[in-house]
Amino acid sequence: MKKNGGYALIRRIGRRVEALARRVRRQPRVAFFGLAVLSLVFALGSLALPRILPASLLVIPLLLGGVLLARFRQLVALVVLTLVFGSYVVATRPPALPRTGFLLVLALAGWIVLTSAKVRSRLGVPGTRGESMLMELRDTLTAQGEQALPSLPAGWRVEAAIQSAGSSTFSGDFVVSTVHDHVFEVALVDVSGKGIDAGTRALLLSGALGGLLGVVPEEEFLPSANRYLRRQDWADDFATVVHVVVDLETGEFDVRTAGHPPAIQFDAWSGRWQSRDADGPLLGLVEAPEFEVNRGQLKLGDALFLYSDGMVETPRRDIGRGTDRLAGHAERLVGQGFLGAAKELVKSAGGPGDDSAIVIIHRMAHA
């Protein structure tokens, strides 16, 4: 109980500190004045009580300035003031105490703070707002994928899971989906590259493709997405997509792919796995591509698996063998009705060196 109470206290203190920091950022002049006064107080305190308040405390205002000050000129002025105060403090020291070393360390700390602030000022994002913005963009991409799958009617379940390469929080794989007029549409997209390198392009595409889904006719989704990528002029970058449309009343579905591994279907009556191939070129490389369609039906107990190449392909294994391996892993989950299968398969079959994603559409035998 005491430990829980201590953790709760730490969380409350952390929230209050964050709230205070947000207020200070809204008033840059007050923040600069307060940090200048704090630097002066530390300098005077070090002069009066050298054994209790060391001169190294002057580093604290510099670090706080790098976090709180929005204007680069204010930060430069704070660094200069702190160096002046530090020089005065060491000038009053006895000759036996180090002087030059302390000033060099203080100047180096100021240079590091200014360098990092200069990069953020070029982006127009002061303080720690840049990190916060990246986290918000990451959360947006995640929310549009596995956490924002639509609710399906009774008898249907859909799951999705995404695993980034190298434990990165950004992924080049993402999922967009929608339900309209008893029709479920979902697209699993794999942007070229992996991890952070593909994260920015994935963020851009997720909004664009999510806006197309359910708005344009299903047969026009991939051509429209291809035209969008062509306009971006990404040079050699591309994207692969598997697009599935399921009639939730009859179970009939259409699969279209753009350079993506084929979907696989589990037949509950025979216990067999069937590949749903639908040839189509990579998005962004061809001016007017044509995409084939593979039609089928999900009967009671059947399931349809969509996955990225990170689930089945490695430098030592081709996609065909990887697909058989994925089906073998999924075979062990038939008894549990594929409940929680997406996350389990990503962990067991996903490759650590590439982004991995999977979507499972299951028509349950019992609603």
C-alpha positions, 0 to 999 in steps of 0.5 A, spaced: 500 500 500 505 504 501 508 503 495 502 504 491 501 511 495 508 513 493 507 511 486 501 515 486 504 521 489 510 521 484 505 521 478 501 527 481 507 531 482 509 529 475 502 532 472 503 538 476 510 539 473 508 538 466 502 543 467 506 548 470 511 547 464 505 548 459 503 555 463 511 557 463 511 556 455 505 560 454 509 566 457 516 566 454 518 573 458 516 570 464 520 564 463 526 568 461 526 573 467 525 567 472 531 563 469 535 569 469 533 570 477 534 563 478 541 563 475 543 569 479 540 566 486 545 560 485 551 565 483 550 569 490 548 562 494 555 559 491 558 565 493 555 566 500 555 558 502 560 555 497 560 548 501 553 548 501 551 551 494 556 549 489 557 553 483 555 547 478 548 549 480 548 554 474 548 548 469 540 547 472 538 554 469 541 552 462 538 545 462 531 548 464 532 554 459 533 549 453 526 546 455 522 552 457 524 557 452 521 558 446 525 563 443 532 562 441 535 569 442 532 569 449 536 562 450 542 565 448 541 571 453 540 566 458 547 562 456 551 569 456 548 571 463 550 564 466 557 564 463 558 571 466 555 569 473 559 563 473 565 567 471 564 572 477 563 566 482 570 562 480 574 569 480 572 570 487 575 563 489 582 561 492 587 560 487 587 553 489 580 551 487 579 549 479 577 555 475 578 554 468 575 547 468 569 549 471 568 555 466 569 550 460 564 545 463 559 551 463 560 553 456 560 546 454 553 545 457 551 552 454 553 550 447 549 543 447 543 547 449 544 552 444 545 547 439 539 542 440 535 549 441 537 551 434 535 545 431 528 545 434 528 553 432 529 551 424 523 546 425 519 551 428 517 547 434 520 550 441 522 546 447 520 539 448 514 540 443 517 536 438 517 530 442 510 531 444 508 532 436 511 526 434 508 522 440 501 525 437 503 523 430 504 516 432 498 515 436 494 518 431 497 512 426 496 507 431 489 509 432 487 509 425 490 502 425 489 496 430 485 500 435 480 503 431 477 497 427 470 498 427 465 494 430 462 488 426 455 485 427 454 479 431 457 473 428 463 477 425 470 479 429 476 482 426 483 483 429 489 487 427 496 487 430 502 491 428 509 490 430 515 495 428 522 493 426 527 494 432 522 495 437 521 502 434 514 506 436 513 508 428 512 503 423 511 503 415 505 498 416 498 501 418 491 499 417 485 503 415 478 500 415 470 502 415 463 499 415 458 502 410 451 499 408 453 492 411 460 492 407 466 491 411 472 494 407 479 494 410 486 495 407 493 493 410 498 498 407 506 497 407 510 503 405 517 502 403 522 502 408 521 500 415 521 503 422 522 511 423 524 511 416 517 509 413 513 512 419 513 519 416 510 516 409 506 512 413 503 518 417 501 521 410 498 515 407 494 513 412 490 519 412 489 519 405 487 512 404 483 512 410 479 518 406 478 514 400 476 508 403 468 507 403 468 514 399 470 511 392 467 505 389 471 499 391 474 497 384 477 505 384 480 504 391 487 502 389 487 506 382 485 512 386 491 511 391 496 509 386 494 516 383 495 520 389 502 516 390 504 518 383 503 526 385 507 525 391 513 524 387 517 520 392 522 518 387 524 510 388 519 509 394 513 505 393 507 502 397 504 495 397 496 494 399 492 488 400 484 491 399 479 487 402 471 488 401 466 483 405 459 483 405 457 482 412 450 479 410 452 473 405 460 473 407 462 474 399 468 478 399 473 481 394 481 481 394 485 486 390 492 487 391 498 492 389 504 488 390 502 485 396 503 478 399 496 474 397 491 473 403 490 466 405 483 463 407 481 458 412 476 453 410 473 451 417 469 445 413 475 442 410 480 445 415 485 447 409 488 453 407 487 457 400 491 462 397 487 468 395 492 471 389 490 477 386 496 480 381 497 488 381 503 492 381 506 496 386 503 503 388 506 509 385 511 506 380 506 505 374 502 510 371 495 507 369 495 500 373 490 494 372 488 490 379 485 483 378 480 481 383 479 474 387 472 473 389 470 468 395 466 467 400 467 466 408 462 461 411 461 460 418 467 458 421 472 461 416 477 466 417 481 471 412 488 473 413 491 479 411 499 480 412 505 484 410 511 481 408 515 482 414 510 476 417 512 471 411 519 473 408 526 473 411 533 474 407 533 466 408 526 464 406 521 466 400 514 468 401 511 462 399 515 458 405 513 463 409 506 463 408 506 456 409 509 457 416 504 462 418 498 458 416 502 453 421 502 457 426 495 459 425 493 452 425 494 451 432 489 457 434 483 454 430 481 451 437 480 458 440 476 461 434 482 465 433 481 470 439 487 474 440 490 470 434 493 477 431 497 479 437 500 472 438 501 471 431 505 477 430 509 475 436 511 468 434 511 469 426 513 476 425 520 478 423 524 482 428 528 486 422 522 488 418 515 491 420 510 486 421 502 487 421 496 482 420 489 483 420 484 477 421 477 477 419 473 471 422 466 469 421 464 465 427 461 459 427 456 461 433 454 468 434 
